[in-house]
Amino acid sequence: MYLTYFKGQWAEGNVPLFGAMDHSVWLGSSVFDGARAIRGQLPDLRLHLQRVIHSAERLGLQCPLTVDEMEALVREGVGKFPADAELYVRPLVFGAEGFLVPVPEKSGFALTLFDAPMPPFTGFSACLSSLCRPDASMAPTDAKASALYANTTRAIREASARGFDNAVVVDSDGNVGEFATSNLFLVTPEGKVVTPVPNGTFLAGITRARVIGLLAEAGVAVEERSVHPDELLTALEIFNTGNYGKVTPCIRYEGRTLAIGPVATLARERYLAFSGAA
């Protein structure tokens, strides 16, 4: 089920939003964010809504709604689904008018909620991509901009052609940035938990920050530093964090099979307990 709020009303299905001359259609001026409704719980919702406002500003757009107004709409929309629904919550801000530069005050807004069951904690496979993440001098990497996802889909297509589910994408210095669709964590042979330090090439996610904090509360320190791709070849665990699956283990990297390890398991358990969805 798809449910979208647009221009003051809710509608089911794939609601049309754009015209052929809208700035977002032909020049890519749109941003979005992804939050979760898990059986009525809305973990970190306001942080996601704050980020979509920030993302819009970075692209010269202006979100027409405040955080409070968006939150009220999200809660209204969630109430239209069954109480046990697991949903993806996607606010979208897009350019409507303008030639090369969008007119900020003419930005459009839509909120879509749709069924998206939490994926099982069974894991995914990944390989090293030949592609790089752009840095901040090349693209709006500090925004969740729709235009950035063309590179994401290229990396996923490349990985899929090699028989993998996802890809590890490096930055312009050759260090690990993130998975194509989510932030990356690893456990070194010495037992240290590491995640790439934010360097302007990828979004340091809301779930990433939450998991770092939850692990710290459990006595597990996470080190943020540069990560060379070769470190993934010796890692005891590799896992991701992101809004869609929250914490998901990588069980095959290149030619290596990896166990679902204790750190990923702890991170998942702690997150679900925090969210009230355990």
DAVEN-V689579 format. One record per backbone hydrogen bond with DSSP energy under -0.5 kcal/mol. NH is the residue of the N-H (numbers start at 0). CO is the residue of the C=O. E is the energy in kcal/mol with one decimal. If there is no record, write none. Layout:
nh/co/e
NH/CO/E
NH/CO/E
This chain:
nh/co/e
2/112/-2.5
3/10/-3.0
4/110/-2.9
5/3/-0.6
5/8/-2.5
6/108/-0.5
8/5/-1.0
10/3/-2.1
12/1/-1.7
14/12/-1.5
21/18/-1.6
22/95/-0.8
23/94/-2.3
24/21/-1.0
25/21/-1.5
26/22/-2.4
27/23/-0.8
28/22/-0.5
29/27/-1.7
30/92/-2.7
31/143/-2.1
32/90/-1.5
34/88/-2.7
36/86/-1.8
37/35/-0.5
37/40/-2.7
38/36/-0.7
38/84/-2.3
39/84/-0.5
40/37/-1.8
44/41/-1.5
47/43/-1.7
48/44/-2.2
49/45/-2.7
50/46/-1.8
51/47/-1.7
52/48/-1.4
53/49/-2.0
54/50/-3.1
55/51/-2.1
56/52/-2.0
57/53/-2.0
58/54/-1.0
58/55/-0.8
59/56/-1.6
60/55/-3.1
61/103/-0.7
69/65/-2.5
70/66/-2.9
71/67/-2.2
72/68/-1.8
73/69/-2.7
74/70/-2.6
75/71/-2.1
76/72/-2.9
77/73/-3.0
78/74/-1.6
79/76/-1.7
80/77/-1.9
84/81/-1.9
86/36/-3.2
86/84/-0.5
87/113/-2.6
88/34/-2.5
89/87/-0.6
89/111/-3.0
90/88/-0.5
91/109/-2.7
92/30/-2.5
93/107/-1.9
94/28/-3.0
102/96/-2.4
103/101/-0.8
105/102/-1.7
106/103/-1.8
107/93/-3.4
109/91/-2.1
110/4/-2.1
111/89/-2.1
112/2/-2.8
113/87/-1.9
114/0/-1.4
115/85/-3.0
121/119/-1.9
122/119/-0.7
123/248/-1.5
125/251/-2.5
126/165/-1.2
128/167/-2.9
132/169/-3.0
137/134/-2.2
138/134/-1.4
140/138/-2.4
142/139/-1.6
144/142/-1.6
145/29/-2.3
146/27/-0.5
146/29/-0.5
147/144/-1.2
148/145/-1.7
149/146/-1.1
150/147/-0.9
151/147/-1.0
152/148/-2.6
153/149/-1.6
154/150/-2.1
155/151/-2.3
156/152/-2.7
157/153/-2.3
158/154/-2.4
159/155/-2.9
160/156/-2.1
161/157/-0.8
161/158/-0.8
162/159/-1.4
163/158/-2.5
165/124/-1.6
167/126/-3.0
168/166/-0.6
168/177/-3.0
169/130/-1.1
170/174/-3.0
173/170/-1.9
175/226/-3.2
176/168/-2.4
177/168/-1.5
178/181/-1.9
179/166/-2.3
182/240/-2.1
184/238/-2.7
185/193/-2.4
186/236/-2.4
187/185/-0.5
187/191/-2.8
190/187/-2.3
192/220/-0.7
193/185/-2.9
193/191/-0.5
194/222/-2.4
195/183/-0.6
196/224/-1.1
203/201/-0.5
204/202/-1.1
208/204/-2.2
209/205/-2.1
210/206/-2.8
211/207/-2.4
212/208/-2.1
213/209/-2.5
214/210/-2.7
215/211/-2.0
216/212/-2.0
217/213/-1.1
218/215/-1.7
219/214/-3.1
220/218/-0.6
222/192/-3.1
222/220/-0.5
223/221/-0.5
224/194/-1.5
224/222/-0.6
228/173/-0.6
230/227/-2.0
231/228/-1.6
232/229/-1.2
233/230/-1.0
234/230/-0.7
235/186/-2.9
236/186/-0.9
238/184/-2.2
239/247/-2.8
240/182/-1.7
241/245/-1.3
245/241/-2.0
246/244/-2.2
247/239/-1.5
249/237/-3.0
250/123/-2.3
250/248/-0.6
251/123/-1.1
252/255/-2.0
253/125/-2.5
255/252/-2.8
257/250/-2.7
260/258/-1.0
264/260/-2.0
265/261/-2.4
266/262/-2.8
267/263/-2.5
268/264/-2.6
269/265/-2.9
270/266/-2.2
271/267/-2.6
272/268/-2.1
273/269/-2.4
274/270/-2.6
275/271/-0.8
275/272/-0.6
276/271/-1.6
277/271/-1.2
